[in-house]
């Protein structure tokens, strides 16, 4: 897949104000400071599109980016930022879960995992939460350039082993590096394949049918 255009569309916390669910959407989420914004920019070939920051917890809204005028990348707030207030964490958790559970056009959640770390409880729990709700997800292991490929593969294996205690099977994970452009083709190929089978949700079609004709 070739990315011809990538543009910011909307940023908010209310599902009712999101774009109509007529196009396929792919959400990116992970622990704070996992390198999410950098990876999104790398995959889309659009430096600075998703805002990066050295400060964890920077992304606090649901951000939609329209790609090739035909599908969306959705940048979700990171989870597990301890310095955020308890009330803020609860609020973020509520609107993130509402989006993930209720968004009809959401096709897949890309869960970002730091490849330098052994399995973290919070990441395991989040994947289990998705699994319990039958929300499709793919594991993207980030920052592969920060260590040897052997070490990354070892940590990926440990994470997969930990998850298989709760899942019968898992999709093949993708190792990535925003710095070295590792994983870009694999991610875009996966999205392209899903896009080819995307069907507009009945809910979106119903809304369109109910709209009054323009005079």
N, C-alpha and C positions, 0 to 999 in steps of 0.2 A: 504494500500500500504506500502511495505517495501522499504526503500531507501538503495540500495546496493552499489551505487557509486555516487559521486558528484564531478565533476572536473571543474575547470575554463577552459574556451575555448578561449574567445577573448574579447578584450575591445577596443572600438573605438567610433567614432561619425559618421561614414559613413555607410549608409545602404548597399552600394555596397560591403562592406568588411565584412558583417555579414555572418554567416554560411548559406549555402543553405537552403531555407525555406521548408525543407523536414520533419521536426519533429515539433510536437506541442510545442508552446511557451506560457509561462505564465509570464506576466510582473508584477513587484512589484514597486509601486510608491506612494509617499506621500509628505507631507510638510517636509522640512528639520528638522532633529532631531526627527522624529516621531518614531524612533526605527526600521527602515526598515531592516538594515543589521542584527541586532540581531534577528529579526523575521525570516528572510531567513535562517540564521544559525540554528535556533531552528527547523524549519520545516524540513530542510534537515539533521539534526543531524550531522552537520559538523562545529564544532566550528572553527571560524577564516576564513571560506571560503569566505564569504562576509565581507569586511573590515569595522569594526566599528570604530567610532571616536566620541569624545565629541565635536568636532568642526562641527557645522552645515555646510551643503553644501559640505561634503567630496567627495561624489560620483559625478563625473562630466562626466562620460562616460557611454555608454551602455555596460553593462557587462553580458556576456553569461556564464551560467553554465550548463554543460551537466549532466543530471540526469538519472541513470540506463541505459545509452547509448541510451535512447529512447525518451527523451523530454528535453526541456530547461526551466530553470528559468532565467528570464532576470531582472537584477537589474538596474533600471533607476534612473537618477539624481533626487533629491528632488526638489520640486518647492517652491517658496515663500521665498527664503533666501534673506532678505533685504540688507545684507552687501555685497552681490555680486554686481559687477558693472552692470550698465544698459545694456551695450553692451554684457556682458557675459550672463545675463539673457535672452536677446533676442536670442543669439546664441543657448543656451541650449533649449529654447522653440521651436526653429525651428527644431533642429534635433530630439527632443522628439516627436513633432507632426508628423514629417515625418515618424518616426518609427511606431507610433501608427496607423497612417492612411494608411500606405502603406505596412506594413509587412504582407504578405499573410498567414503565419503560426501562427500568433498571435491568440490565442484562447480566452484569457480572461485577463483583467487587474485587479489586486488586488490593490485597492486603500486603503491605510492605513490612519486611522484617530485616533488621540489621544483621547482615551476614557475619559480622565480627563477634556476635554474642551467641552463647549457648541458649537453648530454649528458655524464654521468659514466660512466667505464669500469665501475665496480662495478655500476651499475644495468643497463647493457647486458649485462654478463656474466651477471647473475642472470636476466634475461629470456631469454637464450639457453639457460641451464641449464634453465629451465622448458620452453622450446620443444623441446629435445632429448629431453625426457621426455614430451612430448605432454600437458603439464599446462596446461589452459586458464587464461588470465590476461587481466586488463583493467588498463590504465594509468590511475591516478588522479593527476592533477597537483594538488598541494596549494599552499596559501598564495597563492591568486590575488588576495587583497585586498592583498597587500604590494607590488604593482606594477601597471602598466597592463595592460589586457586585451591590447593589441597585443604587449607584451613576452612575456606568457604564451603567446600563440599562436605567436610566433616560436620560443620555446624548445620548445614542443610539436612544432612542425614539424621542428626540428632533431633532436629525439629520434626522431621517427618515421622520418626519413630515415636516421639511423644504424642503426636496427633493421632497416630494409628491406634492408640489406646482407646480413642473415642470414635474413630471413623473406620469403616470397612475398607475404603479406598480413597485416594486423594489424586487430584490432577497433578501433572508434572510441574514442579516449581520452576521458576525462571530466575537465573542469576543475573544481576544487573550492575551497571556502574554508570552513573550520570557523567562522570569525568571521561570515561573511555568509550562511551556509547555502546556498552555491552547490554544486550537484551532488547534493544529497540526493535529489531526486525521480528523477533519472536512475539513480542507484545502486539505489534501492529498486525502481524499475520493472524493472531488469535482473534483480534477485534474484527478484522476483515471477514474471517470465516463466520463469526457470529452475526455480523451485519447482513451477510448474504441470506441468512435464515430469519431475519427479524420480521415480525408481523406487528403492525400497529395495534396496540391494545384496544379491546372493544370499548373501554371507557372513553378513550380519546376519540374514537369514531362516533360515539354517541354524542359527545359534546359538540363535535363538528356538525352533526345532523340537526342539533337543536339550535344552532346559531341562526338568527334571522338573515334572510337574503338581503344583500346591499341593494339599495335603490339606484 
